[in-house]
Amino acid sequence: MPLSKPMKEVGKGVEEIRIKDSSGIYRAFYLARFEDRVLIFHFFKKKTQKTPQKEIDLGKKRLKEMIDG
């Protein structure tokens, strides 16, 4: 399984990175289209195989807030 995958349903250029440690499995949405930074705008603990729609919706909202200011 790759460490990250495109999340087009959240936004153009958005990726989801997978992180696993002894306390659980986590996901983070990030955008790396900027020349000098990576924007990590949503992080959550994964409880199901599929990314829940509420996490996708929250990611969209947070991305818009950060981009639009």
All heavy atoms as a GROMACS GRO file, in nm:
protein
  572
    1MET      N    1   0.084  -0.118   0.000
    1MET     CA    2   0.000   0.000   0.000
    1MET      C    3   0.089   0.124   0.000
    1MET      O    4   0.180   0.136   0.081
    1MET     CB    5  -0.090  -0.001   0.124
    1MET     CG    6  -0.177   0.122   0.136
    1MET     SD    7  -0.277   0.124   0.286
    1MET     CE    8  -0.406   0.014   0.238
    2PRO      N    9   0.063   0.218  -0.088
    2PRO     CA   10   0.144   0.341  -0.088
    2PRO      C   11   0.118   0.424   0.037
    2PRO      O   12   0.015   0.411   0.103
    2PRO     CB   13   0.095   0.414  -0.214
    2PRO     CG   14  -0.039   0.359  -0.242
    2PRO     CD   15  -0.039   0.218  -0.189
    3LEU      N   16   0.213   0.511   0.069
    3LEU     CA   17   0.199   0.597   0.186
    3LEU      C   18   0.100   0.711   0.165
    3LEU      O   19   0.049   0.767   0.259
    3LEU     CB   20   0.334   0.653   0.229
    3LEU     CG   21   0.433   0.550   0.281
    3LEU    CD1   22   0.566   0.618   0.312
    3LEU    CD2   23   0.380   0.480   0.403
    4SER      N   24   0.078   0.750   0.040
    4SER     CA   25  -0.017   0.857   0.013
    4SER      C   26  -0.093   0.827  -0.115
    4SER      O   27  -0.052   0.745  -0.196
    4SER     CB   28   0.054   0.992   0.002
    4SER     OG   29   0.134   0.997  -0.112
    5LYS      N   30  -0.208   0.895  -0.128
    5LYS     CA   31  -0.288   0.878  -0.248
    5LYS      C   32  -0.361   1.009  -0.276
    5LYS      O   33  -0.387   1.088  -0.185
    5LYS     CB   34  -0.388   0.764  -0.233
    5LYS     CG   35  -0.501   0.791  -0.136
    5LYS     CD   36  -0.603   0.680  -0.138
    5LYS     CE   37  -0.722   0.720  -0.052
    5LYS     NZ   38  -0.833   0.629  -0.067
    6PRO      N   39  -0.394   1.034  -0.402
    6PRO     CA   40  -0.468   1.155  -0.437
    6PRO      C   41  -0.608   1.154  -0.374
    6PRO      O   42  -0.671   1.049  -0.365
    6PRO     CB   43  -0.479   1.150  -0.589
    6PRO     CG   44  -0.379   1.049  -0.634
    6PRO     CD   45  -0.359   0.955  -0.520
    7MET      N   46  -0.653   1.270  -0.331
    7MET     CA   47  -0.787   1.286  -0.275
    7MET      C   48  -0.859   1.396  -0.355
    7MET      O   49  -0.884   1.506  -0.306
    7MET     CB   50  -0.780   1.323  -0.126
    7MET     CG   51  -0.733   1.210  -0.038
    7MET     SD   52  -0.840   1.064  -0.038
    7MET     CE   53  -0.984   1.126   0.045
    8LYS      N   54  -0.890   1.364  -0.482
    8LYS     CA   55  -0.952   1.461  -0.571
    8LYS      C   56  -1.085   1.511  -0.518
    8LYS      O   57  -1.125   1.623  -0.547
    8LYS     CB   58  -0.971   1.399  -0.709
    8LYS     CG   59  -0.841   1.364  -0.777
    8LYS     CD   60  -0.864   1.292  -0.907
    8LYS     CE   61  -0.731   1.246  -0.963
    8LYS     NZ   62  -0.746   1.156  -1.076
    9GLU      N   63  -1.155   1.427  -0.438
    9GLU     CA   64  -1.283   1.468  -0.385
    9GLU      C   65  -1.271   1.578  -0.281
    9GLU      O   66  -1.366   1.649  -0.252
    9GLU     CB   67  -1.363   1.350  -0.330
    9GLU     CG   68  -1.292   1.272  -0.220
    9GLU     CD   69  -1.212   1.154  -0.270
    9GLU    OE1   70  -1.125   1.171  -0.357
    9GLU    OE2   71  -1.238   1.042  -0.222
   10VAL      N   72  -1.150   1.598  -0.226
   10VAL     CA   73  -1.126   1.707  -0.131
   10VAL      C   74  -1.086   1.833  -0.207
   10VAL      O   75  -1.133   1.942  -0.176
   10VAL     CB   76  -1.018   1.669  -0.027
   10VAL    CG1   77  -0.988   1.786   0.065
   10VAL    CG2   78  -1.062   1.547   0.053
   11GLY      N   79  -0.999   1.819  -0.307
   11GLY     CA   80  -0.956   1.934  -0.385
   11GLY      C   81  -0.846   1.896  -0.482
   11GLY      O   82  -0.781   1.793  -0.468
   12LYS      N   83  -0.825   1.982  -0.580
   12LYS     CA   84  -0.724   1.959  -0.682
   12LYS      C   85  -0.584   1.961  -0.619
   12LYS      O   86  -0.549   2.054  -0.549
   12LYS     CB   87  -0.733   2.066  -0.790
   12LYS     CG   88  -0.638   2.045  -0.905
   12LYS     CD   89  -0.655   2.150  -1.012
   12LYS     CE   90  -0.557   2.125  -1.124
   12LYS     NZ   91  -0.569   2.229  -1.227
   13GLY      N   92  -0.508   1.855  -0.640
   13GLY     CA   93  -0.373   1.846  -0.589
   13GLY      C   94  -0.362   1.797  -0.446
   13GLY      O   95  -0.252   1.783  -0.393
   14VAL      N   96  -0.476   1.769  -0.381
   14VAL     CA   97  -0.475   1.723  -0.242
   14VAL      C   98  -0.436   1.575  -0.236
   14VAL      O   99  -0.481   1.495  -0.318
   14VAL     CB  100  -0.613   1.745  -0.176
   14VAL    CG1  101  -0.620   1.681  -0.038
   14VAL    CG2  102  -0.645   1.894  -0.167
   15GLU      N  103  -0.353   1.542  -0.139
   15GLU     CA  104  -0.312   1.404  -0.114
   15GLU      C  105  -0.350   1.366   0.028
   15GLU      O  106  -0.360   1.452   0.116
   15GLU     CB  107  -0.160   1.390  -0.129
   15GLU     CG  108  -0.106   1.420  -0.266
   15GLU     CD  109  -0.106   1.300  -0.359
   15GLU    OE1  110  -0.095   1.186  -0.310
   15GLU    OE2  111  -0.114   1.320  -0.480
   16GLU      N  112  -0.368   1.236   0.051
   16GLU     CA  113  -0.391   1.182   0.185
   16GLU      C  114  -0.271   1.096   0.219
   16GLU      O  115  -0.239   1.002   0.146
   16GLU     CB  116  -0.518   1.098   0.187
   16GLU     CG  117  -0.545   1.033   0.322
   16GLU     CD  118  -0.661   0.936   0.319
   16GLU    OE1  119  -0.651   0.832   0.249
   16GLU    OE2  120  -0.762   0.964   0.384
   17ILE      N  121  -0.203   1.128   0.329
   17ILE     CA  122  -0.089   1.048   0.373
   17ILE      C  123  -0.134   0.956   0.486
   17ILE      O  124  -0.216   0.996   0.570
   17ILE     CB  125   0.031   1.135   0.415
   17ILE    CG1  126   0.155   1.049   0.432
   17ILE    CG2  127   0.000   1.217   0.539
   17ILE    CD1  128   0.284   1.127   0.437
   18ARG      N  129  -0.082   0.836   0.486
   18ARG     CA  130  -0.117   0.736   0.587
   18ARG      C  131  -0.006   0.724   0.689
   18ARG      O  132   0.112   0.709   0.653
   18ARG     CB  133  -0.138   0.602   0.518
   18ARG     CG  134  -0.249   0.608   0.417
   18ARG     CD  135  -0.255   0.479   0.338
   18ARG     NE  136  -0.372   0.482   0.252
   18ARG     CZ  137  -0.367   0.474   0.121
   18ARG    NH1  138  -0.251   0.461   0.060
   18ARG    NH2  139  -0.477   0.478   0.050
   19ILE      N  140  -0.044   0.729   0.816
   19ILE     CA  141   0.053   0.722   0.926
   19ILE      C  142   0.003   0.616   1.024
   19ILE      O  143  -0.113   0.619   1.065
   19ILE     CB  144   0.066   0.858   0.996
   19ILE    CG1  145   0.108   0.964   0.893
   19ILE    CG2  146   0.164   0.851   1.111
   19ILE    CD1  147   0.073   1.104   0.931
   20LYS      N  148   0.090   0.523   1.063
   20LYS     CA  149   0.053   0.419   1.157
   20LYS      C  150   0.156   0.415   1.269
   20LYS      O  151   0.276   0.418   1.244
   20LYS     CB  152   0.047   0.284   1.086
   20LYS     CG  153   0.001   0.170   1.174
   20LYS     CD  154  -0.009   0.041   1.094
   20LYS     CE  155  -0.058  -0.071   1.182
   20LYS     NZ  156  -0.071  -0.197   1.110
   21ASP      N  157   0.105   0.410   1.393
   21ASP     CA  158   0.194   0.390   1.507
   21ASP      C  159   0.126   0.299   1.608
   21ASP      O  160   0.018   0.245   1.580
   21ASP     CB  161   0.241   0.523   1.567
   21ASP     CG  162   0.133   0.597   1.644
   21ASP    OD1  163   0.023   0.543   1.665
   21ASP    OD2  164   0.160   0.710   1.688
   22SER      N  165   0.184   0.283   1.724
   22SER     CA  166   0.131   0.188   1.822
   22SER      C  167  -0.007   0.228   1.876
   22SER      O  168  -0.079   0.143   1.928
   22SER     CB  169   0.229   0.173   1.938
   22SER     OG  170   0.249   0.296   2.002
   23SER      N  171  -0.044   0.354   1.864
   23SER     CA  172  -0.174   0.399   1.916
   23SER      C  173  -0.286   0.398   1.812
   23SER      O  174  -0.401   0.424   1.845
   23SER     CB  175  -0.162   0.538   1.977
   23SER     OG  176  -0.131   0.633   1.878
   24GLY      N  177  -0.253   0.371   1.686
   24GLY     CA  178  -0.358   0.365   1.585
   24GLY      C  179  -0.310   0.404   1.446
   24GLY      O  180  -0.192   0.419   1.420
   25ILE      N  181  -0.409   0.421   1.359
   25ILE     CA  182  -0.384   0.459   1.220
   25ILE      C  183  -0.442   0.598   1.199
   25ILE      O  184  -0.556   0.626   1.237
   25ILE     CB  185  -0.449   0.358   1.124
   25ILE    CG1  186  -0.390   0.218   1.148
   25ILE    CG2  187  -0.431   0.400   0.979
   25ILE    CD1  188  -0.463   0.107   1.077
   26TYR      N  189  -0.363   0.684   1.137
   26TYR     CA  190  -0.402   0.823   1.118
   26TYR      C  191  -0.391   0.861   0.971
   26TYR      O  192  -0.317   0.798   0.895
   26TYR     CB  193  -0.313   0.915   1.202
   26TYR     CG  194  -0.321   0.883   1.348
   26TYR    CD1  195  -0.236   0.787   1.405
   26TYR    CD2  196  -0.414   0.944   1.429
   26TYR    CE1  197  -0.245   0.754   1.538
   26TYR    CE2  198  -0.423   0.912   1.564
   26TYR     CZ  199  -0.339   0.818   1.618
   26TYR     OH  200  -0.348   0.785   1.750
   27ARG      N  201  -0.462   0.966   0.934
   27ARG     CA  202  -0.455   1.020   0.798
   27ARG      C  203  -0.442   1.171   0.808
   27ARG      O  204  -0.495   1.234   0.901
   27ARG     CB  205  -0.583   0.989   0.718
   27ARG     CG  206  -0.611   0.842   0.701
   27ARG     CD  207  -0.506   0.777   0.611
   27ARG     NE  208  -0.541   0.643   0.574
   27ARG     CZ  209  -0.499   0.534   0.636
   27ARG    NH1  210  -0.422   0.544   0.740
   27ARG    NH2  211  -0.534   0.415   0.595
   28ALA      N  212  -0.374   1.229   0.710
   28ALA     CA  213  -0.361   1.374   0.701
   28ALA      C  214  -0.383   1.414   0.556
   28ALA      O  215  -0.332   1.348   0.465
   28ALA     CB  216  -0.225   1.421   0.749
   29PHE      N  217  -0.460   1.519   0.535
   29PHE     CA  218  -0.478   1.577   0.402
   29PHE      C  219  -0.375   1.689   0.388
   29PHE      O  220  -0.360   1.772   0.478
   29PHE     CB  221  -0.617   1.636   0.385
   29PHE     CG  222  -0.730   1.536   0.386
   29PHE    CD1  223  -0.857   1.575   0.425
   29PHE    CD2  224  -0.713   1.405   0.347
   29PHE    CE1  225  -0.964   1.486   0.425
   29PHE    CE2  226  -0.817   1.314   0.347
   29PHE     CZ  227  -0.943   1.355   0.387
   30TYR      N  228  -0.307   1.692   0.274
   30TYR     CA  229  -0.209   1.797   0.253
   30TYR      C  230  -0.208   1.840   0.107
   30TYR      O  231  -0.255   1.769   0.018
   30TYR     CB  232  -0.069   1.752   0.297
   30TYR     CG  233  -0.006   1.646   0.210
   30TYR    CD1  234   0.081   1.680   0.107
   30TYR    CD2  235  -0.033   1.510   0.231
   30TYR    CE1  236   0.139   1.583   0.027
   30TYR    CE2  237   0.025   1.414   0.152
   30TYR     CZ  238   0.111   1.450   0.050
   30TYR     OH  239   0.167   1.354  -0.030
   31LEU      N  240  -0.154   1.958   0.085
   31LEU     CA  241  -0.143   2.016  -0.048
   31LEU      C  242   0.000   2.064  -0.064
   31LEU      O  243   0.050   2.142   0.018
   31LEU     CB  244  -0.240   2.134  -0.060
   31LEU     CG  245  -0.257   2.200  -0.194
   31LEU    CD1  246  -0.308   2.102  -0.298
   31LEU    CD2  247  -0.354   2.317  -0.182
   32ALA      N  248   0.069   2.017  -0.166
   32ALA     CA  249   0.210   2.049  -0.186
   32ALA      C  250   0.233   2.126  -0.315
   32ALA      O  251   0.338   2.115  -0.375
   32ALA     CB  252   0.293   1.921  -0.184
   33ARG      N  253   0.138   2.206  -0.356
   33ARG     CA  254   0.155   2.276  -0.484
   33ARG      C  255   0.223   2.411  -0.469
   33ARG      O  256   0.241   2.484  -0.566
   33ARG     CB  257   0.021   2.292  -0.554
   33ARG     CG  258  -0.074   2.390  -0.490
   33ARG     CD  259  -0.198   2.408  -0.575
   33ARG     NE  260  -0.288   2.501  -0.510
   33ARG     CZ  261  -0.417   2.501  -0.527
   33ARG    NH1  262  -0.473   2.414  -0.606
   33ARG    NH2  263  -0.492   2.587  -0.465
   34PHE      N  264   0.259   2.446  -0.348
   34PHE     CA  265   0.328   2.571  -0.324
   34PHE      C  266   0.478   2.551  -0.339
   34PHE      O  267   0.531   2.445  -0.308
   34PHE     CB  268   0.296   2.624  -0.183
   34PHE     CG  269   0.148   2.639  -0.158
   34PHE    CD1  270   0.079   2.544  -0.084
   34PHE    CD2  271   0.079   2.745  -0.212
   34PHE    CE1  272  -0.057   2.557  -0.062
   34PHE    CE2  273  -0.057   2.758  -0.191
   34PHE     CZ  274  -0.125   2.664  -0.116
   35GLU      N  275   0.547   2.654  -0.384
   35GLU     CA  276   0.691   2.643  -0.410
   35GLU      C  277   0.772   2.625  -0.281
   35GLU      O  278   0.871   2.553  -0.278
   35GLU     CB  279   0.738   2.770  -0.483
   35GLU     CG  280   0.882   2.764  -0.527
   35GLU     CD  281   0.920   2.886  -0.608
   35GLU    OE1  282   0.846   2.922  -0.700
   35GLU    OE2  283   1.026   2.943  -0.577
   36ASP      N  284   0.727   2.688  -0.173
   36ASP     CA  285   0.809   2.692  -0.052
   36ASP      C  286   0.745   2.630   0.073
   36ASP      O  287   0.794   2.648   0.183
   36ASP     CB  288   0.848   2.836  -0.022
   36ASP     CG  289   0.726   2.925   0.001
   36ASP    OD1  290   0.614   2.885  -0.036
   36ASP    OD2  291   0.744   3.036   0.055
   37ARG      N  292   0.634   2.558   0.055
   37ARG     CA  293   0.570   2.500   0.173
   37ARG      C  294   0.475   2.386   0.136
   37ARG      O  295   0.434   2.373   0.022
   37ARG     CB  296   0.494   2.606   0.251
   37ARG     CG  297   0.377   2.663   0.175
   37ARG     CD  298   0.309   2.775   0.251
   37ARG     NE  299   0.203   2.829   0.169
   37ARG     CZ  300   0.206   2.945   0.108
   37ARG    NH1  301   0.312   3.022   0.120
   37ARG    NH2  302   0.105   2.985   0.036
   38VAL      N  303   0.442   2.308   0.237
   38VAL     CA  304   0.340   2.204   0.226
   38VAL      C  305   0.231   2.243   0.324
   38VAL      O  306   0.259   2.271   0.441
   38VAL     CB  307   0.396   2.065   0.261
   38VAL    CG1  308   0.285   1.962   0.266
   38VAL    CG2  309   0.503   2.024   0.162
   39LEU      N  310   0.108   2.246   0.279
   39LEU     CA  311  -0.005   2.284   0.363
   39LEU      C  312  -0.075   2.159   0.414
   39LEU      O  313  -0.136   2.085   0.335
   39LEU     CB  314  -0.102   2.371   0.281
   39LEU     CG  315  -0.228   2.420   0.349
   39LEU    CD1  316  -0.194   2.510   0.466
   39LEU    CD2  317  -0.315   2.495   0.249
   40ILE      N  318  -0.062   2.131   0.542
   40ILE     CA  319  -0.132   2.020   0.607
   40ILE      C  320  -0.254   2.081   0.674
   40ILE      O  321  -0.240   2.160   0.767
   40ILE     CB  322  -0.043   1.947   0.708
   40ILE    CG1  323   0.082   1.893   0.638
   40ILE    CG2  324  -0.122   1.834   0.777
   40ILE    CD1  325   0.187   1.842   0.732
   41PHE      N  326  -0.373   2.045   0.626
   41PHE     CA  327  -0.491   2.116   0.674
   41PHE      C  328  -0.595   2.030   0.744
   41PHE      O  329  -0.694   2.082   0.794
   41PHE     CB  330  -0.557   2.193   0.558
   41PHE     CG  331  -0.595   2.107   0.440
   41PHE    CD1  332  -0.721   2.051   0.433
   41PHE    CD2  333  -0.505   2.083   0.339
   41PHE    CE1  334  -0.756   1.971   0.326
   41PHE    CE2  335  -0.539   2.004   0.230
   41PHE     CZ  336  -0.665   1.948   0.225
   42HIS      N  337  -0.574   1.900   0.750
   42HIS     CA  338  -0.667   1.815   0.825
   42HIS      C  339  -0.598   1.686   0.864
   42HIS      O  340  -0.528   1.625   0.783
   42HIS     CB  341  -0.792   1.786   0.742
   42HIS     CG  342  -0.900   1.712   0.816
   42HIS    ND1  343  -0.941   1.748   0.941
   42HIS    CD2  344  -0.974   1.604   0.784
   42HIS    CE1  345  -1.037   1.665   0.982
   42HIS    NE2  346  -1.058   1.577   0.888
   43PHE      N  347  -0.617   1.643   0.990
   43PHE     CA  348  -0.554   1.524   1.044
   43PHE      C  349  -0.657   1.453   1.131
   43PHE      O  350  -0.726   1.517   1.210
   43PHE     CB  351  -0.433   1.567   1.129
   43PHE     CG  352  -0.349   1.453   1.180
   43PHE    CD1  353  -0.258   1.392   1.098
   43PHE    CD2  354  -0.363   1.409   1.310
   43PHE    CE1  355  -0.179   1.287   1.145
   43PHE    CE2  356  -0.285   1.305   1.358
   43PHE     CZ  357  -0.193   1.244   1.274
   44PHE      N  358  -0.670   1.321   1.114
   44PHE     CA  359  -0.772   1.248   1.190
   44PHE      C  360  -0.731   1.103   1.209
   44PHE      O  361  -0.648   1.050   1.136
   44PHE     CB  362  -0.909   1.256   1.122
   44PHE     CG  363  -0.911   1.205   0.980
   44PHE    CD1  364  -0.953   1.076   0.952
   44PHE    CD2  365  -0.872   1.285   0.875
   44PHE    CE1  366  -0.955   1.028   0.823
   44PHE    CE2  367  -0.875   1.239   0.744
   44PHE     CZ  368  -0.916   1.110   0.718
   45LYS      N  369  -0.790   1.040   1.311
   45LYS     CA  370  -0.766   0.898   1.337
   45LYS      C  371  -0.859   0.817   1.249
   45LYS      O  372  -0.979   0.842   1.244
   45LYS     CB  373  -0.790   0.864   1.484
   45LYS     CG  374  -0.750   0.724   1.520
   45LYS     CD  375  -0.750   0.701   1.669
   45LYS     CE  376  -0.695   0.562   1.700
   45LYS     NZ  377  -0.682   0.541   1.843
   46LYS      N  378  -0.804   0.721   1.181
   46LYS     CA  379  -0.880   0.638   1.088
   46LYS      C  380  -0.941   0.520   1.163
   46LYS      O  381  -0.872   0.449   1.235
   46LYS     CB  382  -0.786   0.588   0.978
   46LYS     CG  383  -0.852   0.516   0.866
   46LYS     CD  384  -0.898   0.613   0.759
   46LYS     CE  385  -0.956   0.538   0.643
   46LYS     NZ  386  -0.904   0.568   0.518
   47LYS      N  387  -1.072   0.501   1.146
   47LYS     CA  388  -1.142   0.392   1.215
   47LYS      C  389  -1.206   0.293   1.118
   47LYS      O  390  -1.248   0.186   1.159
   47LYS     CB  391  -1.249   0.451   1.307
   47LYS     CG  392  -1.191   0.539   1.416
   47LYS     CD  393  -1.298   0.601   1.500
   47LYS     CE  394  -1.238   0.696   1.602
   47LYS     NZ  395  -1.339   0.769   1.675
   48THR      N  396  -1.213   0.330   0.990
   48THR     CA  397  -1.272   0.242   0.889
   48THR      C  398  -1.180   0.235   0.768
   48THR      O  399  -1.089   0.316   0.753
   48THR     CB  400  -1.411   0.295   0.843
   48THR    OG1  401  -1.393   0.422   0.780
   48THR    CG2  402  -1.507   0.310   0.959
   49GLN      N  403  -1.204   0.139   0.681
   49GLN     CA  404  -1.123   0.123   0.561
   49GLN      C  405  -1.137   0.243   0.467
   49GLN      O  406  -1.040   0.292   0.414
   49GLN     CB  407  -1.164  -0.007   0.488
   49GLN     CG  408  -1.077  -0.043   0.371
   49GLN     CD  409  -0.937  -0.086   0.411
   49GLN    OE1  410  -0.910  -0.115   0.526
   49GLN    NE2  411  -0.847  -0.089   0.316
   50LYS      N  412  -1.260   0.289   0.449
   50LYS     CA  413  -1.288   0.401   0.360
   50LYS      C  414  -1.283   0.532   0.438
   50LYS      O  415  -1.324   0.538   0.554
   50LYS     CB  416  -1.428   0.384   0.298
   50LYS     CG  417  -1.463   0.485   0.195
   50LYS     CD  418  -1.598   0.455   0.134
   50LYS     CE  419  -1.634   0.564   0.036
   50LYS     NZ  420  -1.765   0.546  -0.021
   51THR      N  421  -1.233   0.638   0.374
   51THR     CA  422  -1.230   0.769   0.438
   51THR      C  423  -1.374   0.818   0.455
   51THR      O  424  -1.447   0.831   0.356
   51THR     CB  425  -1.150   0.870   0.355
   51THR    OG1  426  -1.017   0.818   0.336
   51THR    CG2  427  -1.143   1.005   0.424
   52PRO      N  428  -1.417   0.844   0.578
   52PRO     CA  429  -1.556   0.887   0.602
   52PRO      C  430  -1.589   1.020   0.532
   52PRO      O  431  -1.504   1.110   0.525
   52PRO     CB  432  -1.564   0.903   0.754
   52PRO     CG  433  -1.451   0.821   0.807
   52PRO     CD  434  -1.344   0.828   0.703
   53GLN      N  435  -1.711   1.032   0.484
   53GLN     CA  436  -1.755   1.153   0.414
   53GLN      C  437  -1.742   1.275   0.503
   53GLN      O  438  -1.706   1.383   0.456
   53GLN     CB  439  -1.899   1.138   0.364
   53GLN     CG  440  -1.945   1.253   0.276
   53GLN     CD  441  -1.864   1.266   0.149
   53GLN    OE1  442  -1.837   1.167   0.081
   53GLN    NE2  443  -1.823   1.387   0.115
   54LYS      N  444  -1.767   1.262   0.634
   54LYS     CA  445  -1.756   1.378   0.724
   54LYS      C  446  -1.613   1.430   0.729
   54LYS      O  447  -1.592   1.551   0.740
   54LYS     CB  448  -1.808   1.346   0.864
   54LYS     CG  449  -1.722   1.254   0.945
   54LYS     CD  450  -1.776   1.237   1.086
   54LYS     CE  451  -1.672   1.166   1.169
   54LYS     NZ  452  -1.694   1.176   1.310
   55GLU      N  453  -1.513   1.342   0.716
   55GLU     CA  454  -1.374   1.385   0.715
   55GLU      C  455  -1.340   1.454   0.583
   55GLU      O  456  -1.267   1.554   0.581
   55GLU     CB  457  -1.279   1.267   0.739
   55GLU     CG  458  -1.301   1.194   0.870
   55GLU     CD  459  -1.276   1.277   0.995
   55GLU    OE1  460  -1.221   1.390   0.985
   55GLU    OE2  461  -1.311   1.230   1.104
   56ILE      N  462  -1.395   1.404   0.473
   56ILE     CA  463  -1.376   1.468   0.342
   56ILE      C  464  -1.438   1.607   0.344
   56ILE      O  465  -1.375   1.705   0.300
   56ILE     CB  466  -1.436   1.380   0.230
   56ILE    CG1  467  -1.353   1.252   0.215
   56ILE    CG2  468  -1.443   1.457   0.098
   56ILE    CD1  469  -1.415   1.147   0.125
   57ASP      N  470  -1.560   1.619   0.396
   57ASP     CA  471  -1.628   1.749   0.401
   57ASP      C  472  -1.553   1.848   0.490
   57ASP      O  473  -1.538   1.965   0.454
   57ASP     CB  474  -1.772   1.732   0.452
   57ASP     CG  475  -1.860   1.655   0.355
   57ASP    OD1  476  -1.824   1.644   0.235
   57ASP    OD2  477  -1.965   1.605   0.398
   58LEU      N  478  -1.505   1.801   0.604
   58LEU     CA  479  -1.428   1.888   0.694
   58LEU      C  480  -1.296   1.930   0.629
   58LEU      O  481  -1.254   2.046   0.641
   58LEU     CB  482  -1.404   1.818   0.827
   58LEU     CG  483  -1.338   1.900   0.937
   58LEU    CD1  484  -1.413   2.030   0.963
   58LEU    CD2  485  -1.330   1.818   1.065
   59GLY      N  486  -1.234   1.838   0.557
   59GLY     CA  487  -1.112   1.872   0.485
   59GLY      C  488  -1.136   1.979   0.380
   59GLY      O  489  -1.057   2.073   0.367
   60LYS      N  490  -1.245   1.967   0.304
   60LYS     CA  491  -1.280   2.069   0.204
   60LYS      C  492  -1.299   2.205   0.269
   60LYS      O  493  -1.250   2.307   0.219
   60LYS     CB  494  -1.410   2.030   0.133
   60LYS     CG  495  -1.400   1.922   0.033
   60LYS     CD  496  -1.538   1.899  -0.028
   60LYS     CE  497  -1.542   1.780  -0.117
   60LYS     NZ  498  -1.676   1.757  -0.173
   61LYS      N  499  -1.369   2.206   0.381
   61LYS     CA  500  -1.397   2.331   0.453
   61LYS      C  501  -1.267   2.395   0.502
   61LYS      O  502  -1.245   2.515   0.483
   61LYS     CB  503  -1.490   2.302   0.571
   61LYS     CG  504  -1.524   2.423   0.653
   61LYS     CD  505  -1.616   2.386   0.769
   61LYS     CE  506  -1.650   2.510   0.849
   61LYS     NZ  507  -1.618   2.502   0.986
   62ARG      N  508  -1.181   2.317   0.563
   62ARG     CA  509  -1.055   2.371   0.616
   62ARG      C  510  -0.962   2.420   0.505
   62ARG      O  511  -0.897   2.523   0.519
   62ARG     CB  512  -0.985   2.266   0.702
   62ARG     CG  513  -1.058   2.244   0.831
   62ARG     CD  514  -0.987   2.146   0.919
   62ARG     NE  515  -1.054   2.138   1.049
   62ARG     CZ  516  -1.031   2.042   1.137
   62ARG    NH1  517  -0.941   1.949   1.111
   62ARG    NH2  518  -1.094   2.043   1.250
   63LEU      N  519  -0.958   2.347   0.394
   63LEU     CA  520  -0.876   2.389   0.282
   63LEU      C  521  -0.924   2.523   0.229
   63LEU      O  522  -0.846   2.616   0.206
   63LEU     CB  523  -0.878   2.284   0.171
   63LEU     CG  524  -0.801   2.319   0.043
   63LEU    CD1  525  -0.653   2.341   0.074
   63LEU    CD2  526  -0.820   2.212  -0.062
   64LYS      N  527  -1.055   2.537   0.211
   64LYS     CA  528  -1.112   2.662   0.162
   64LYS      C  529  -1.080   2.777   0.257
   64LYS      O  530  -1.040   2.885   0.212
   64LYS     CB  531  -1.263   2.649   0.144
   64LYS     CG  532  -1.330   2.772   0.089
   64LYS     CD  533  -1.475   2.746   0.057
   64LYS     CE  534  -1.552   2.866   0.012
   64LYS     NZ  535  -1.486   2.975  -0.050
   65GLU      N  536  -1.094   2.755   0.387
   65GLU     CA  537  -1.065   2.859   0.486
   65GLU      C  538  -0.918   2.902   0.478
   65GLU      O  539  -0.888   3.021   0.488
   65GLU     CB  540  -1.096   2.809   0.627
   65GLU     CG  541  -1.243   2.795   0.656
   65GLU     CD  542  -1.273   2.726   0.788
   65GLU    OE1  543  -1.178   2.674   0.854
   65GLU    OE2  544  -1.391   2.720   0.825
   66MET      N  545  -0.829   2.808   0.460
   66MET     CA  546  -0.686   2.841   0.458
   66MET      C  547  -0.645   2.908   0.328
   66MET      O  548  -0.561   2.998   0.330
   66MET     CB  549  -0.602   2.717   0.483
   66MET     CG  550  -0.621   2.664   0.625
   66MET     SD  551  -0.515   2.525   0.663
   66MET     CE  552  -0.371   2.613   0.722
   67ILE      N  553  -0.703   2.868   0.217
   67ILE     CA  554  -0.669   2.926   0.087
   67ILE      C  555  -0.732   3.064   0.071
   67ILE      O  556  -0.666   3.159   0.027
   67ILE     CB  557  -0.714   2.833  -0.029
   67ILE    CG1  558  -0.641   2.699  -0.022
   67ILE    CG2  559  -0.695   2.901  -0.164
   67ILE    CD1  560  -0.494   2.705  -0.050
   68ASP      N  561  -0.859   3.074   0.109
   68ASP     CA  562  -0.932   3.201   0.091
   68ASP      C  563  -0.901   3.303   0.200
   68ASP      O  564  -0.929   3.421   0.184
   68ASP     CB  565  -1.082   3.176   0.085
   68ASP     CG  566  -1.122   3.097  -0.040
   68ASP    OD1  567  -1.040   3.087  -0.133
   68ASP    OD2  568  -1.235   3.046  -0.044
   69GLY      N  569  -0.849   3.255   0.313
   69GLY     CA  570  -0.807   3.344   0.420
   69GLY      C  571  -0.919   3.384   0.506
   69GLY      O  572  -0.933   3.467   0.580
   0.00000   0.00000   0.00000
